[in-house]
Amino acid sequence: MGFPEHGTPADTLLAELGALKTNDIDWKGGRSPLFVFKASDAVSEIGRAAFNAYFDENALGGKRAFKSVGHMEAEVVAMALDLFKAPAGGAGAMTTGGTESIVLAVKTARDFGRRERGLSGRKLNIVLPETAHPAFDKAALLMDLVVRRVPVAADLGADVEAMARAADGETIMIVGSAPCFPYGVIDPVTELSEMAVRRGLWLHVDACVGGYLAPFARDIGYPIPAFEFSLPGVSSMSADLHKYGFCPKPASTVLYRSAALKAHQTFDLDVWPNGPFVTDTIVGTRPAGGVAAAYAVLRHLGREGYRRHAREVMGMRDAYKADIEAIPGMLVRGAPHLAILAFGADDTDMMQVGTEMAARGWLPGLVRRPPSLHLMMSMLHAPARERYVADLAAAVDKVRAGAGGARAKAVY
Ligand SMILES: *Cc1c(COP(=O)(O)O)cnc(C)c1O
């Protein structure tokens, strides 16, 4: 449409929004395998209420105008540093999401490399397992860095030896994921940390998707390997509050072992007529609601609450895994540590199965290598399990009978 000359009444527009939504995937019914998360109605409600209480403020003004927002942000960062076992003197910032956290961490490692390791003027690189999130490539594009993606080991975790070979004197960062998005597997961060210490490399742990679930899954008995600052080689971490922190979007944390490392993140420039401009984030104006909501949800749940939800989420994952593997030939890829599952049957075209699932009303999550379907689950998916598994079994039967149609393609 062109820019409207005349206004439209609010109630008409709100009704229109409601009607527009009916074209979306039924995410409340558990039919979206990513993008949305839920712990419980109560947790969603406190997040929404706290967000709305700070709907109008601007977190950019957290230092001068909205001191309460600056305070809540500092407390969220302090809680995150404690959860991830940072030593005294650790530091961090809230951001609008995993991508911003990662771009900032890469920028910080680059500036550390330039200023403290004398790397300026050279073509610098980052070394990633092939499973690391494309946000690192986005950062590299912005900063003119070379990305070296290294194939993973047979268990789908990072191949530490191969990463060691790929790293050199121009490597500003090596990366491990906790877990990676494609398979839900936590990389061998202990070994990556040893390599980082031995070689003097900056190790970033991308715990965007799993950071706020893994410590609690470990507490209730699941085998979660160390991935936090307790490992001496970990220089920085990213962890998204708006995923398994069950906080409203946008909210993530980027964390550093020390304030001295984090100092390289801060943008501090005195160039314009108004005076010095100092920010920790890439974005300027950002919603204070995300800050207030994260502060409220973390404190509302506490470790106890997160353990309770971890038990529910992991129990549901176990049930999905058992049901999926009860379909003959169907296997979960690797040994996923948290609530992400990739699964497939090597005698079945899983991309055709994806199309069949879409025809049955599911947004199919897809993995190309090896061809698999993908689920990143929260309590939205609990009530949908029986229906999902029944549809999956029917879709697999149809494809195996040679009656499958086009192959599905995912663009994330
Ligand atoms: C989601 C995710 C990101 C990016 O986070 P956004 O909030 O979508 O920007 C980075 N890394 C991993 C492993 C993720 O799952």
The ligand as a Tripos MOL2 file, in Angstrom:
@<TRIPOS>MOLECULE
LIG
   15    15     1     0     0
SMALL
NO_CHARGES

@<TRIPOS>ATOM
      1 C1         19.8140  -18.5210   18.4010 C.3       1 LIG1
      2 C2         21.2740  -18.6930   18.3540 C.ar      1 LIG1
      3 C3         22.1270  -17.6080   18.1050 C.ar      1 LIG1
      4 C4         21.6250  -16.2550   17.6460 C.3       1 LIG1
      5 O1         20.7210  -15.6850   18.4850 O.3       1 LIG1
      6 P1         19.6200  -14.6150   18.0170 P.3       1 LIG1
      7 O2         19.0180  -14.2120   19.3110 O.co2     1 LIG1
      8 O3         18.6730  -15.2990   17.0880 O.co2     1 LIG1
      9 O4         20.3340  -13.4770   17.3550 O.co2     1 LIG1
     10 C5         23.4800  -17.8340   18.2100 C.ar      1 LIG1
     11 N1         23.9710  -19.0510   18.5100 N.ar      1 LIG1
     12 C6         23.1820  -20.1220   18.7160 C.ar      1 LIG1
     13 C7         23.7960  -21.4580   19.0350 C.3       1 LIG1
     14 C8         21.8080  -19.9780   18.6310 C.ar      1 LIG1
     15 O5         21.0000  -21.0480   18.7890 O.3       1 LIG1
@<TRIPOS>BOND
     1     1     2 1
     2     2     3 ar
     3     2    14 ar
     4     3     4 1
     5     3    10 ar
     6     4     5 1
     7     5     6 1
     8     6     7 2
     9     6     8 1
    10     6     9 1
    11    10    11 ar
    12    11    12 ar
    13    12    13 1
    14    12    14 ar
    15    14    15 1
@<TRIPOS>SUBSTRUCTURE
     1 LIG1         1 GROUP 0 **** ****
